[in-house]
């Protein structure tokens, strides 16, 4: 029988990385600067740059 949702421990929210060079460690724990969600997608911009969009609140940044 699968465990109920009540038995799953709460996970800490992921905070946005500080300003400066982005390391691979930062990418693995990237969070939305607007809402703090870790549900972030990396997208390619029109000029080939990399941007991010939060799938929880819709905020986008690069």
C-alpha positions in Angstrom: 0.0 0.0 0.0 1.5 3.4 -0.9 2.3 5.9 1.8 -0.2 8.7 2.3 0.8 12.3 1.6 0.7 13.0 5.3 3.7 10.7 5.9 5.9 12.6 3.4 8.3 15.0 5.2 8.1 18.7 4.3 11.0 19.8 2.1 12.6 23.1 2.7 12.0 25.8 0.1 14.9 26.5 -2.2 16.2 30.0 -2.1 17.4 32.0 -5.1 21.2 32.0 -5.5 23.1 35.2 -4.6 24.3 37.5 -7.4 27.5 36.5 -9.1 28.7 33.7 -11.3 26.3 30.8 -11.6 27.9 27.5 -10.7 26.5 24.0 -11.5 25.7 23.7 -7.8 23.6 26.9 -8.0 21.7 25.5 -11.1 20.7 22.4 -9.2 19.0 24.5 -6.5 17.8 27.5 -8.5 14.7 29.1 -7.1 12.3 31.8 -8.3 13.3 35.2 -7.0 9.7 36.3 -6.9 8.0 33.4 -5.0 10.9 31.1 -4.0 9.5 28.1 -5.8 12.0 25.5 -7.1 9.8 24.8 -10.1 12.0 26.6 -12.6 12.4 25.9 -16.3 15.4 27.0 -18.3 14.4 28.5 -21.7 16.3 30.0 -24.6 15.7 33.6 -25.4 15.1 35.2 -28.8 18.8 36.2 -29.1 20.1 32.8 -28.0 20.5 33.9 -24.4 19.4 31.7 -21.5 16.4 32.8 -19.4 14.4 31.1 -16.6 10.7 31.0 -16.0 8.9 29.9 -12.8 6.2 27.3 -13.6 4.5 28.1 -10.3 4.0 31.9 -10.6 5.0 32.7 -14.2 7.8 35.1 -13.3 10.7 35.1 -15.8 14.2 36.4 -15.5 17.7 36.0 -17.1 
